[in-house]
Amino acid sequence: MKPHDIFHRFPKQFPLPMALDGATGTALMRGGMPNGACPEDWVLKNPGVIQCIQREYYSAGSDAVLAPTFGGNRPSLARHGLHDCETRNAALAVLTREVCGCGFIGGDMSPTGLFLRPYGDASLSDLAAVYAEQAKALEPYVDFFMSETNISLAEARAAVMGIRSVSDKPVFVTLTVDKNGRTMSGDDMKCALLTLADIGVSAFGANCSVGPGDMLRTLVPLAPYAAGLGIPLIAKPNAGMPHDTPEGRVFDLDADGFGIFVPKFLRAGIYILGGCCGSDAEYIKRIRAAIDGFTPPESLEMFDSSHIICNAKRSAVVDMQNLPEPVAADEDLFEFDDDFALVRVENAADAEFLCENAALLPFPLALTGDSAACSTVKREYCGKLLVI
């Protein structure tokens, strides 16, 4: 089997294995962008800098680069006093389109800084609309979307929903995790993979925060689940860990040190590779060389996750032949202490209760009952549900 046969949900027009680009932020600072500047503003005033960086990535072997639109969502721009989200994103994407040649372009999208209820004031619909606005502006110019550096599965899910509302183009998602493999919000990466696969992402993985060694340890356990789902994994690690010196911030892995890890990712079945903070075109050359010298195996270990459910932090296997008794959607759920709850959802009031409280429950849910009410919960629920 070829990689596209295993990862059948990954678009066939993209190569697999696939080389992404390296850092944008640290590269712009090396190119003269002042500390604290708004990149989406500075780049438009200094377009030659980003275009030079991106030409170097393409020349080094990147199959795709990301448009310089990372902080181009409306809330992030507003913090810099900017309010032209649609025109600004289009202009930034055009800069990359001018230099891409036959390469691919990803529409880069970052967290907004907003938090979903009950931990913040934003609703799922509000947050999805923010991402839909940016995606709509980028859609004519990009080949795929990349929602990256996510610190919250809930926001990553909102991003995918927003993008999907305006475009059918592929969506890649990466979360940023600590050395223990969890996001700043405490989200579990297997749960994130299962959740986002359930709403149609084309690729999933991690970027930023850690170097390649720590990222490899986080992603390797996910590889059989990803193969079973048909969704390839992404690794875009930093160039090691940063250190502040009198000459400025430096990272502890040079291109050769970084390159040692690239074949390890490939052998583990992690087929979409790039670099994040501290990396440059020399790092991409090491990725390109490793990909070009790699012969994918005929098969990969695959796990069937069809009967696994999860919330953002915990998963459980549902034995369809030995289901528990359904429980009511009421306050008694907070006293529940099993691996998961099969909840009876009979009407709109039950759905409203679960939508308001599911994030506070420590265990994942399966649902039974009224189909319309179950659908309402499924849209709002941050996790993977089974409706039985």
C-alpha positions, -999 to +999 in steps of 0.1 A: +000+000+000+011+035-007+009+062+020-022+078+004-039+044+005-033+042+043-040+078+049-071+078+027-085+110+042-055+130+031-059+148-003-042+130-031-031+162-048-006+167-019+026+146-017+030+122+012+054+124+030+051+162+028+076+189+037+062+221+052+081+253+059+101+265+089+096+294+113+080+326+102+081+347+134+118+342+143+127+345+106+109+379+104+127+391+135+160+381+119+149+401+089+144+433+110+109+431+124+109+449+158+100+430+189+063+436+197+054+446+162+022+432+146+036+408+120+004+411+098+010+449+096+048+449+094+049+423+066+026+444+044+049+474+049+080+452+042+068+426+018+102+417+004+113+402+037+086+375+039+089+368+002+126+362+005+120+339+035+094+319+016+115+317-016+142+302+006+118+276+020+106+266-014+142+264-027+152+242+003+125+217-005+092+228+011+062+213-006+041+240+010+046+272+029+021+291+052+009+325+042+019+351+069-017+353+083-011+336+117-025+365+137-049+376+111-082+369+129-103+399+139-098+398+177-060+395+173-058+423+148-080+445+170-055+443+198-032+462+174-059+487+165-064+471+131-099+463+118-095+453+081-095+415+086-107+405+051-086+429+030-055+423+051-057+385+049-062+386+012-032+409+007-010+388+029-020+356+010-013+373-023+023+380-013+029+342-008+010+334-040+034+356-059+064+335-050+050+300-046+056+288-082+042+252-083+043+249-045+013+247-022+001+275+001-016+270+035-038+297+051-022+301+086-046+306+114-039+311+151-058+311+184-078+343+190-071+348+227-108+343+234-121+314+256-152+294+252-178+291+279-178+281+307-142+292+309-147+325+290-174+346+274-173+334+238-199+310+225-190+283+200-210+301+173-192+334+180-158+318+178-166+297+147-177+329+130-143+346+137-125+318+119-151+317+091-144+353+084-107+348+081-111+316+061-134+332+037-109+360+030-081+334+025-101+308+005-094+321-030-056+321-025-048+290-005-047+253-011-054+243+025-059+258+059-036+253+089-050+260+124-018+259+145-003+265+179-036+258+195-035+257+233-071+244+236-089+216+218-122+235+222-109+265+202-093+242+176-126+225+171-143+259+167-117+268+141-124+237+121-161+243+123-157+279+111-134+270+082-157+242+072-187+266+070-171+285+042-147+261+024-143+225+015-105+228+012-084+205+035-079+216+071-047+207+090-047+212+128-018+213+152-018+218+190+011+230+211+019+207+240+043+205+269+069+178+275+041+156+290+021+158+258-007+180+270-019+214+260-019+244+283-056+236+288-047+201+299-061+185+268-050+150+258-036+145+223-054+112+216-086+129+226-078+158+203-071+135+174-103+115+179-124+147+183-110+165+153-111+134+131-148+132+139-154+167+123-133+161+092-097+173+095-073+161+068-042+160+090-034+164+127-004+169+150+017+193+170+038+224+166+060+247+186+067+246+224+091+217+224+120+203+203+118+172+180+127+147+207+098+156+230+074+159+201+084+125+188+076+110+222+042+127+221+032+117+186+045+081+184+016+067+206-009+084+183+005+069+151-016+036+151-048+056+158-040+081+130-033+053+106-066+036+115-084+069+110-067+075+076-053+109+088-016+116+087+003+131+116+021+165+115+053+173+134+065+209+133+089+212+163+110+240+174+148+240+168+152+226+203+147+248+233+154+286+234+180+303+255+185+340+260+221+352+255+236+387+253+234+383+215+197+374+217+176+343+218+192+311+204+179+276+201+199+246+212+196+224+180+213+234+148+201+220+115+222+189+117+210+181+153+174+187+142+180+165+111+189+135+132+153+132+143+136+135+109+141+098+099+128+088+133+095+106+126+092+090+092+099+055+105+072+061+132+047+068+104+046+106+110+046+119+074+041+157+074+071+175+087+083+211+091+100+234+116+088+260+140+106+286+162+143+289+155+143+268+123+152+281+088+158+269+053+188+248+064+164+228+087+141+223+057+169+209+036+174+182+062+137+173+061+138+173+023+168+150+022+153+126+047+120+124+028+137+119-005+157+090+010+128+074+027+109+043+014+075+041+031+066+006+044+038-013+027+017-012+060+016+005+093+001-006+126-035+005+128-059+008+158-097+008+153-110+037+173-147+035+162-159+025+196-137+050+216-154+081+229-137+110+246-140+145+261-110+168+259-090+150+285-102+114+289-112+086+266-132+054+271-141+023+251-178+016+246-187-021+246-217-021+223-227-056+235-226-046+272-240-011+275-247+005+308-282+016+318-289+051+305-289+079+331-308+112+331-294+145+319-296+162+353-275+172+384-269+136+394-244+133+366-219+153+388-220+123+412-213+098+385-179+080+388-177+054+359-155+055+329-183+071+308-220+078+310-247+068+286-270+098+289-307+098+280-315+130+261-352+133+257-358+169+248-344+204+243-341+210+280-318+179+284-297+191+255-294+225+270-283+210+303-255+190+287-244+218+265-239+240+295-223+214+318-205+188+296-172+206+299-173+204+337-179+166+337-147+146+341-158+116+320-169+113+283-205+108+272-225+086+249-260+096+241-293+079+235-328+093+229-343+121+208-322+125+176-327+162+173-317+168+209-287+145+205-276+164+174-277+197+193-254+182+220-231+167+194-225+201+178-216+218+211-197+189+227-159+192+228-151+155+223-161+125+203-196+112+210-215+081+201-252+083+196-266+049+204 
